[in-house]
């Protein structure tokens, strides 16, 4: 076992020649020591106190804990009618979501399996692991035809290979983690903020930021991805006590990363957005307000679009203007 561990460490810590794309990504996600911020030890407790103070009058109105993730915050800040419609619909697995789940499982396995696997082998390992869990996704995968499953394997293999070609190989010295959970309990658990980070590298040193939180995206870039990451920066700060140094979205198809530095102004903005989201979600749950309708591209797949006047107007205008 000792020899295996030595070989594994040596393999992960080697410094292979990087492709230009890998080097460009590394240059963006590796923050020099001199640029890393040192934060006050009271920052986390101050933010938590602000969140609890701002939501104190809401707690007594909740019969059950309110669980909030990036998805709920995005929904309440976009079309609330779509949010409520989706909440009423039973969840159904679909092939696009399945591709994303298998891709993320492949990345998880690529970090923790040794010796290293090819993209094809990782996809096979990931699908076998998911089916072995016996959950809803496993049932969906086993219900697919051979052709459908082969198409998924092909598409995810291509995504994994693109990731390998454009993202720098993860070295053990970078302390990489996958699917890192974070949970914040406010008001003794009456309000719960939660998230799970796709990938992190680095770690804080005492009060100096060092961790990079990375979301791996298999689709196109959309504006709310940045809001999602700012929420994750808030969770990391509240749980660990030190904010991340950087937050980043890596778009696998394009092999490109978008990075934002984390400072106290960013955290304050995330705190305000989260507070407003909590207030709105409580009001909607208690039936104290009507869901706002904010038409957008989501109207194309909204289950209540046919009965939504603003949505129909937006769709008609988009069609007239030749919008995608």
C-alpha positions in Angstrom: 0.0 0.0 0.0 2.8 2.4 0.8 4.3 2.0 -2.7 0.9 2.6 -4.3 0.4 5.8 -2.4 3.9 7.0 -3.3 3.3 6.3 -7.0 -0.1 8.0 -6.9 1.3 11.1 -5.3 4.2 11.2 -7.7 1.8 10.8 -10.7 -0.5 13.6 -9.5 2.2 16.0 -8.6 4.2 15.7 -11.8 4.2 18.8 -13.9 3.1 17.7 -17.4 3.4 20.0 -20.4 0.2 21.9 -20.6 -1.8 22.8 -23.7 -2.3 26.5 -24.3 -5.9 26.2 -23.2 -4.9 24.4 -20.0 -2.3 27.1 -19.3 -4.8 29.9 -19.9 -7.2 28.3 -17.4 -4.5 27.7 -14.8 -3.3 31.4 -15.1 -6.9 32.5 -14.3 -7.7 30.2 -11.4 -4.3 30.4 -9.7 -4.2 33.6 -7.7 -0.7 34.7 -6.6 -0.1 34.8 -2.9 0.4 38.6 -2.9 -3.1 39.1 -4.4 -4.9 37.0 -1.8 -7.0 38.9 0.7 -6.8 38.5 4.4 -10.1 39.0 6.1 -11.1 40.0 9.6 -11.9 37.1 11.9 -15.3 38.6 12.7 -16.5 38.7 9.1 -18.4 35.4 9.1 -20.2 36.2 12.4 -21.1 39.7 11.2 -22.7 38.4 8.0 -24.6 35.7 9.9 -25.9 38.2 12.4 -27.1 40.5 9.5 -28.9 37.6 7.9 -30.6 36.6 11.1 -31.5 40.1 12.0 -33.0 40.8 8.6 -35.1 37.6 8.7 -36.1 37.5 12.4 -39.7 38.6 11.8 -40.2 35.8 9.3 -39.2 32.8 11.4 -42.4 32.7 13.6 -44.5 32.5 10.4 -42.8 29.3 9.2 -44.4 26.0 10.2 -41.6 24.0 8.6 -38.0 24.8 7.9 -37.3 26.7 4.7 -34.6 25.1 2.6 -32.9 27.5 0.1 -30.4 26.6 -2.6 -29.1 28.5 -5.6 -32.0 27.1 -7.6 -34.7 28.6 -5.3 -32.9 32.0 -5.2 -32.6 32.1 -9.0 -36.3 31.2 -9.4 -37.6 33.8 -7.0 -35.4 36.4 -8.7 -36.7 35.4 -12.2 -40.2 34.3 -13.0 -42.0 33.4 -9.8 -44.9 31.9 -11.7 -42.5 29.5 -13.4 -41.0 28.6 -10.0 -44.4 27.7 -8.6 -45.4 25.8 -11.7 -42.3 23.7 -11.5 -42.7 23.1 -7.8 -46.2 21.7 -8.5 -44.9 19.4 -11.2 -43.5 16.0 -10.3 -39.8 15.7 -11.1 -39.0 13.7 -14.3 -35.5 12.8 -15.4 -34.7 13.8 -19.0 -31.7 13.0 -21.2 -30.0 16.5 -21.0 -30.0 16.4 -17.2 -28.7 12.9 -17.3 -25.7 13.9 -19.4 -24.9 16.6 -16.8 -25.1 14.1 -13.9 -22.9 11.5 -15.6 -20.4 14.2 -16.5 -20.1 15.4 -12.9 -19.7 11.8 -11.6 -16.9 11.4 -14.1 -15.1 14.4 -12.8 -15.5 13.1 -9.2 -14.1 9.7 -10.2 -11.2 11.3 -12.1 -10.0 13.0 -9.0 -10.2 10.0 -6.7 -9.5 7.0 -8.9 -5.9 5.8 -9.5 -4.5 4.8 -11.9 -6.0 7.5 -14.2 -8.8 6.4 -16.5 -9.5 7.4 -20.1 -12.6 9.4 -20.9 -14.3 6.3 -22.2 -13.5 4.3 -19.1 -14.6 7.1 -16.8 -18.0 7.3 -18.5 -18.4 3.5 -18.0 -17.4 3.7 -14.4 -19.7 6.6 -13.8 -22.8 5.0 -15.3 -22.1 1.7 -13.4 -21.8 3.7 -10.2 -25.0 5.6 -10.8 -27.0 2.5 -11.7 -25.6 0.8 -8.6 -27.3 3.4 -6.4 -30.7 2.2 -7.4 -32.3 5.7 -7.3 -34.5 7.5 -9.8 -31.7 8.3 -12.1 -30.6 4.7 -12.1 -34.1 3.6 -13.1 -34.2 6.2 -15.9 -30.8 5.0 -17.2 -31.9 1.3 -17.2 -35.1 2.3 -19.0 -33.2 3.8 -22.0 -32.7 1.9 -25.2 -29.3 0.7 -26.3 -29.1 3.5 -28.9 -30.1 6.2 -26.4 -27.5 5.0 -23.9 -24.8 4.8 -26.5 -25.6 8.4 -27.6 -25.3 9.5 -24.0 -22.0 7.7 -23.6 -20.6 9.3 -26.8 -21.7 12.8 -25.8 -20.4 12.6 -22.2 -17.1 11.0 -23.4 -16.6 14.0 -25.8 -17.3 16.4 -22.9 -14.8 14.7 -20.6 -12.1 14.6 -23.3 -12.7 18.4 -23.9 -12.3 18.9 -20.1 -9.1 17.0 -20.0 -7.7 19.0 -23.0 -8.6 22.4 -21.6 -8.5 22.1 -17.8 -5.1 21.7 -16.1 -4.6 18.2 -14.6 -5.6 18.3 -10.9 -2.6 17.8 -8.7 -2.9 16.6 -5.1 -1.0 19.6 -3.8 -3.9 21.8 -4.9 -6.2 19.9 -2.5 -8.9 19.3 -5.1 -12.4 18.3 -3.8 -15.5 17.5 -5.7 -19.2 17.7 -4.7 -18.2 19.7 -1.5 -21.3 20.2 0.6 -22.0 23.4 2.5 -25.0 24.1 4.8 -25.8 27.1 7.0 -28.5 26.9 9.7 -30.1 30.2 10.5 -32.5 30.7 13.5 -31.6 27.2 14.8 -32.5 25.5 11.5 -35.8 27.3 10.7 -34.0 28.6 7.6 -31.4 26.5 5.9 -29.0 27.7 3.2 -27.4 24.9 1.3 -25.2 24.2 -1.7 -22.8 21.6 -3.2 -19.7 22.8 -5.0 -18.8 21.0 -8.2 -15.0 21.4 -7.8 -12.7 23.3 -5.5 -8.9 23.8 -5.5 -6.7 25.4 -2.9 -7.5 26.2 0.7 -7.4 29.1 3.1 -4.4 29.7 5.3 -5.7 31.1 8.6 -7.6 34.2 7.6 -6.1 34.5 4.1 -8.3 33.4 1.3 -7.0 30.6 -0.9 -9.8 28.3 -2.1 -11.3 28.6 -5.6 -14.9 27.5 -6.0 -15.5 26.2 -9.6 -18.8 25.3 -11.2 -18.5 23.0 -14.2 -21.0 24.0 -16.9 -21.9 21.7 -19.8 -24.3 24.2 -21.4 -24.1 27.8 -22.4 -23.3 30.8 -20.3 -26.2 32.6 -18.7 -26.2 35.7 -16.4 -27.5 33.9 -13.3 -24.4 31.7 -13.1 -22.6 34.5 -11.5 -25.3 35.1 -8.9 -25.2 31.3 -8.1 -21.4 31.5 -7.5 -21.8 34.6 -5.3 -24.2 32.6 -3.2 -21.7 29.9 -2.9 -19.1 32.4 -1.8 -21.5 33.4 0.9 -22.0 29.8 2.0 -18.2 29.2 2.1 -17.7 32.3 4.2 -20.4 31.3 6.7 -19.2 27.7 7.1 -15.4 28.1 7.0 -15.1 31.6 8.3 -12.9 32.6 5.3 -14.3 33.6 1.9 -13.0 31.9 -1.2 -10.3 33.7 -3.1 -12.0 33.3 -6.4 -15.3 32.0 -7.9 -15.3 30.6 -11.4 -17.5 29.0 -14.0 -15.8 26.6 -16.4 -17.7 26.1 -19.6 -16.7 22.7 -20.8 -17.8 23.0 -24.5 -15.8 26.1 -25.0 -12.9 25.1 -22.7 -13.0 28.6 -21.1 -13.3 29.8 -17.6 -14.9 33.0 -16.2 -13.5 34.2 -12.9 -14.5 36.8 -10.3 -12.4 37.9 -7.3 -14.2 37.7 -3.9 -14.2 40.7 -1.6 -16.4 42.1 1.1 -18.5 44.1 -1.3 -19.3 40.9 -3.3 -20.3 39.2 0.0 -22.5 42.1 1.0 -24.3 42.0 -2.3 -24.8 38.3 -2.0 -26.2 38.7 1.5 -28.7 41.3 0.4 -29.9 39.2 -2.5 -30.2 36.2 -0.2 -32.2 38.2 2.3 -34.6 39.5 -0.3 -35.0 36.0 -1.7 -35.8 34.6 1.7 -38.4 37.2 2.3 -40.1 36.6 -1.0 -40.0 32.8 -0.7 -41.7 33.1 2.7 -44.4 35.3 1.3 -45.1 32.9 -1.5 -45.1 29.9 0.8 -47.6 31.6 3.1 -49.8 32.8 0.2 -49.4 36.4 1.3 -48.5 37.6 -2.3 -49.1 36.5 -5.9 -46.2 35.2 -7.9 -44.8 37.8 -10.3 -44.6 36.9 -14.0 -41.4 38.0 -15.6 -41.3 36.7 -19.2 -38.0 35.5 -20.7 -36.6 32.8 -22.8 -37.8 30.3 -20.2 -41.4 30.9 -21.5 -40.5 28.5 -24.3 -40.7 25.5 -21.9 -42.8 26.9 -19.1 -45.7 24.5 -18.3 -48.2 27.4 -17.8 -47.1 29.6 -20.7 -50.3 29.0 -22.7 -52.4 30.7 -19.9 -49.9 33.4 -19.2 -50.6 36.7 -21.0 -47.2 38.3 -20.4 -45.5 35.1 -21.5 -47.6 34.9 -24.7 -46.8 38.5 -25.5 -43.1 37.9 -25.0 -43.2 34.8 -27.2 -45.0 36.6 -29.9 -42.6 39.5 -29.9 -39.6 37.1 -29.8 -41.0 35.2 -32.8 -41.5 38.4 -34.8 -38.0 39.5 -34.1 -36.5 36.2 -35.0 -35.2 35.5 -31.5 -33.7 32.1 -30.8 
